[in-house]
Amino acid sequence: MLFCSICGSTLCGTYNDKINGVTLGCVEGDPEIEIGMHIFVGSKASWEIIPEGVPQHDEWPPKNA
């Protein structure tokens, strides 16, 4: 992960030294993307509401998802 040098917020995730995800809280404006899937819903907080119509996986999604 990479963090902001000023406030310490997470900026992005990394894997094998490559960026593989950006924290949307650090994006200014509408990124115009849609949620592709929800993962690890088997351990989500009881108060979290997941919108309908998006694939859900209790743990990791299948390799071909």
mmCIF file of the C-alpha atoms, coordinates in Angstrom:
data_MODEL
# 
_entry.id   MODEL 
# 
loop_
_atom_site.group_PDB 
_atom_site.id 
_atom_site.type_symbol 
_atom_site.label_atom_id 
_atom_site.label_alt_id 
_atom_site.label_comp_id 
_atom_site.label_asym_id 
_atom_site.label_entity_id 
_atom_site.label_seq_id 
_atom_site.pdbx_PDB_ins_code 
_atom_site.Cartn_x 
_atom_site.Cartn_y 
_atom_site.Cartn_z 
_atom_site.occupancy 
_atom_site.B_iso_or_equiv 
_atom_site.pdbx_formal_charge 
_atom_site.auth_seq_id 
_atom_site.auth_comp_id 
_atom_site.auth_asym_id 
_atom_site.auth_atom_id 
_atom_site.pdbx_PDB_model_num 
ATOM 1  C CA . MET A 1 1  ? 0.000   0.000   0.000   1.00 0.00 ? 1  MET A CA 1 
ATOM 2  C CA . LEU A 1 2  ? 1.027   3.577   -0.554  1.00 0.00 ? 2  LEU A CA 1 
ATOM 3  C CA . PHE A 1 3  ? 0.092   6.329   1.873   1.00 0.00 ? 3  PHE A CA 1 
ATOM 4  C CA . CYS A 1 4  ? -0.182  10.134  1.726   1.00 0.00 ? 4  CYS A CA 1 
ATOM 5  C CA . SER A 1 5  ? 2.962   11.717  3.163   1.00 0.00 ? 5  SER A CA 1 
ATOM 6  C CA . ILE A 1 6  ? 0.883   14.563  4.639   1.00 0.00 ? 6  ILE A CA 1 
ATOM 7  C CA . CYS A 1 7  ? -2.125  12.903  6.306   1.00 0.00 ? 7  CYS A CA 1 
ATOM 8  C CA . GLY A 1 8  ? -1.293  9.176   6.162   1.00 0.00 ? 8  GLY A CA 1 
ATOM 9  C CA . SER A 1 9  ? -4.423  8.198   4.218   1.00 0.00 ? 9  SER A CA 1 
ATOM 10 C CA . THR A 1 10 ? -4.255  5.114   2.036   1.00 0.00 ? 10 THR A CA 1 
ATOM 11 C CA . LEU A 1 11 ? -3.812  6.093   -1.618  1.00 0.00 ? 11 LEU A CA 1 
ATOM 12 C CA . CYS A 1 12 ? -3.655  2.748   -3.388  1.00 0.00 ? 12 CYS A CA 1 
ATOM 13 C CA . GLY A 1 13 ? -2.956  -0.927  -3.052  1.00 0.00 ? 13 GLY A CA 1 
ATOM 14 C CA . THR A 1 14 ? 0.052   -2.575  -4.640  1.00 0.00 ? 14 THR A CA 1 
ATOM 15 C CA . TYR A 1 15 ? 0.951   -6.094  -5.710  1.00 0.00 ? 15 TYR A CA 1 
ATOM 16 C CA . ASN A 1 16 ? 4.360   -7.075  -7.066  1.00 0.00 ? 16 ASN A CA 1 
ATOM 17 C CA . ASP A 1 17 ? 5.343   -3.392  -6.999  1.00 0.00 ? 17 ASP A CA 1 
ATOM 18 C CA . LYS A 1 18 ? 2.463   -2.419  -9.309  1.00 0.00 ? 18 LYS A CA 1 
ATOM 19 C CA . ILE A 1 19 ? -0.618  -0.381  -8.411  1.00 0.00 ? 19 ILE A CA 1 
ATOM 20 C CA . ASN A 1 20 ? -3.654  -2.671  -8.402  1.00 0.00 ? 20 ASN A CA 1 
ATOM 21 C CA . GLY A 1 21 ? -6.313  -0.475  -6.830  1.00 0.00 ? 21 GLY A CA 1 
ATOM 22 C CA . VAL A 1 22 ? -6.902  3.168   -6.003  1.00 0.00 ? 22 VAL A CA 1 
ATOM 23 C CA . THR A 1 23 ? -8.726  4.325   -2.870  1.00 0.00 ? 23 THR A CA 1 
ATOM 24 C CA . LEU A 1 24 ? -11.719 6.220   -4.241  1.00 0.00 ? 24 LEU A CA 1 
ATOM 25 C CA . GLY A 1 25 ? -11.649 8.616   -1.305  1.00 0.00 ? 25 GLY A CA 1 
ATOM 26 C CA . CYS A 1 26 ? -8.582  10.231  -2.839  1.00 0.00 ? 26 CYS A CA 1 
ATOM 27 C CA . VAL A 1 27 ? -10.183 10.705  -6.280  1.00 0.00 ? 27 VAL A CA 1 
ATOM 28 C CA . GLU A 1 28 ? -11.522 14.162  -6.944  1.00 0.00 ? 28 GLU A CA 1 
ATOM 29 C CA . GLY A 1 29 ? -14.822 14.167  -8.835  1.00 0.00 ? 29 GLY A CA 1 
ATOM 30 C CA . ASP A 1 30 ? -16.918 11.295  -10.162 1.00 0.00 ? 30 ASP A CA 1 
ATOM 31 C CA . PRO A 1 31 ? -14.677 8.423   -11.360 1.00 0.00 ? 31 PRO A CA 1 
ATOM 32 C CA . GLU A 1 32 ? -17.557 7.177   -13.543 1.00 0.00 ? 32 GLU A CA 1 
ATOM 33 C CA . ILE A 1 33 ? -17.062 3.511   -12.677 1.00 0.00 ? 33 ILE A CA 1 
ATOM 34 C CA . GLU A 1 34 ? -19.443 0.784   -11.559 1.00 0.00 ? 34 GLU A CA 1 
ATOM 35 C CA . ILE A 1 35 ? -18.941 -1.784  -8.813  1.00 0.00 ? 35 ILE A CA 1 
ATOM 36 C CA . GLY A 1 36 ? -17.920 -5.087  -10.394 1.00 0.00 ? 36 GLY A CA 1 
ATOM 37 C CA . MET A 1 37 ? -18.382 -7.343  -7.350  1.00 0.00 ? 37 MET A CA 1 
ATOM 38 C CA . HIS A 1 38 ? -18.453 -7.447  -3.570  1.00 0.00 ? 38 HIS A CA 1 
ATOM 39 C CA . ILE A 1 39 ? -15.929 -9.796  -1.958  1.00 0.00 ? 39 ILE A CA 1 
ATOM 40 C CA . PHE A 1 40 ? -15.674 -11.144 1.596   1.00 0.00 ? 40 PHE A CA 1 
ATOM 41 C CA . VAL A 1 41 ? -19.373 -10.537 2.284   1.00 0.00 ? 41 VAL A CA 1 
ATOM 42 C CA . GLY A 1 42 ? -19.299 -13.588 4.542   1.00 0.00 ? 42 GLY A CA 1 
ATOM 43 C CA . SER A 1 43 ? -17.548 -11.458 7.165   1.00 0.00 ? 43 SER A CA 1 
ATOM 44 C CA . LYS A 1 44 ? -19.100 -8.044  6.484   1.00 0.00 ? 44 LYS A CA 1 
ATOM 45 C CA . ALA A 1 45 ? -20.382 -5.859  9.295   1.00 0.00 ? 45 ALA A CA 1 
ATOM 46 C CA . SER A 1 46 ? -24.023 -6.533  10.217  1.00 0.00 ? 46 SER A CA 1 
ATOM 47 C CA . TRP A 1 47 ? -24.934 -2.886  9.501   1.00 0.00 ? 47 TRP A CA 1 
ATOM 48 C CA . GLU A 1 48 ? -23.419 -2.826  6.013   1.00 0.00 ? 48 GLU A CA 1 
ATOM 49 C CA . ILE A 1 49 ? -25.996 -2.723  3.218   1.00 0.00 ? 49 ILE A CA 1 
ATOM 50 C CA . ILE A 1 50 ? -24.908 -4.178  -0.105  1.00 0.00 ? 50 ILE A CA 1 
ATOM 51 C CA . PRO A 1 51 ? -26.822 -2.940  -3.160  1.00 0.00 ? 51 PRO A CA 1 
ATOM 52 C CA . GLU A 1 52 ? -28.691 -5.534  -5.206  1.00 0.00 ? 52 GLU A CA 1 
ATOM 53 C CA . GLY A 1 53 ? -27.590 -6.543  -8.670  1.00 0.00 ? 53 GLY A CA 1 
ATOM 54 C CA . VAL A 1 54 ? -23.845 -6.853  -7.976  1.00 0.00 ? 54 VAL A CA 1 
ATOM 55 C CA . PRO A 1 55 ? -22.245 -10.327 -7.672  1.00 0.00 ? 55 PRO A CA 1 
ATOM 56 C CA . GLN A 1 56 ? -21.327 -11.245 -4.087  1.00 0.00 ? 56 GLN A CA 1 
ATOM 57 C CA . HIS A 1 57 ? -18.706 -13.684 -2.827  1.00 0.00 ? 57 HIS A CA 1 
ATOM 58 C CA . ASP A 1 58 ? -18.324 -14.879 0.754   1.00 0.00 ? 58 ASP A CA 1 
ATOM 59 C CA . GLU A 1 59 ? -14.552 -14.989 0.236   1.00 0.00 ? 59 GLU A CA 1 
ATOM 60 C CA . TRP A 1 60 ? -12.378 -14.634 -2.873  1.00 0.00 ? 60 TRP A CA 1 
ATOM 61 C CA . PRO A 1 61 ? -14.216 -14.710 -6.220  1.00 0.00 ? 61 PRO A CA 1 
ATOM 62 C CA . PRO A 1 62 ? -13.613 -17.616 -8.625  1.00 0.00 ? 62 PRO A CA 1 
ATOM 63 C CA . LYS A 1 63 ? -10.491 -17.169 -10.767 1.00 0.00 ? 63 LYS A CA 1 
ATOM 64 C CA . ASN A 1 64 ? -12.606 -16.524 -13.898 1.00 0.00 ? 64 ASN A CA 1 
ATOM 65 C CA . ALA A 1 65 ? -14.922 -13.928 -12.302 1.00 0.00 ? 65 ALA A CA 1 
# 
